[in-house]
Structure formats: C-alpha cells, structure tokens
C-alpha cells in the first residue's frame, strides 16, 4: 500500500469514528441524554419547535388520522420498554405528552 492510500484510509476511519460518536451524542439543548423528568417539562400548548430545540428530533413518528395528530416518540432509556410520546397538532402545538409502551420490546412477529 502506498502512503497516499494509507492516509486516505486513516482519514476515512477518523470520519467514520466521528460519525459514530456524533450519532451517540445527546440531541437538543440539554447536552445529555434526556430523562423522564426532562420530558415531563413538555406541556400542552408548547410549540413543536420548542420541543425540537430542547430534545432534538424524535426517534420515530407516526400519524393518527382520526385525531389529525402526529405522534413523536422518544426512546430515552434503551434498557426499558418505556418511551415518551408527544402528540402534535397540525398547527405545530403540543396536545399532550406522556409515557407509552415501546413496541420494539415485542420482538419480531412471526407470520402464521
């Protein structure tokens, strides 16, 4: 292997390591992984932008058509089957928020 190839490999490895570390960093303005007590500060009427600024993007989202809501799910502790859910209205305000069951704890579903 020549010197430029080794240098490119080292740079690629450093970039990959930086990407992995950035993915593990706590999102939002807290500067750490949020706790349930942090999430409990989310109140009805808050803007979704306030929630995003404080906690970062949700782990996943889904819509509830009957109520015209978008549910934001935050997984804040990976060793538990509890998530924090935030219901967001179409105008971008929070309707309600609270804990919920993490469906990932069900494991893979078998097909019959």
Secondary structure, DSSP 8 states (H G I E B T S, - for coil): --HHHHHHHHHHHHHHHHHHHHHHS--STTSS---HHHHTT--TT-BHHHHHHHH-S-SEEEEEGGGTEEEEEE---TTSSEEEEEEEETTSBEEEEEEEE-GGGG------
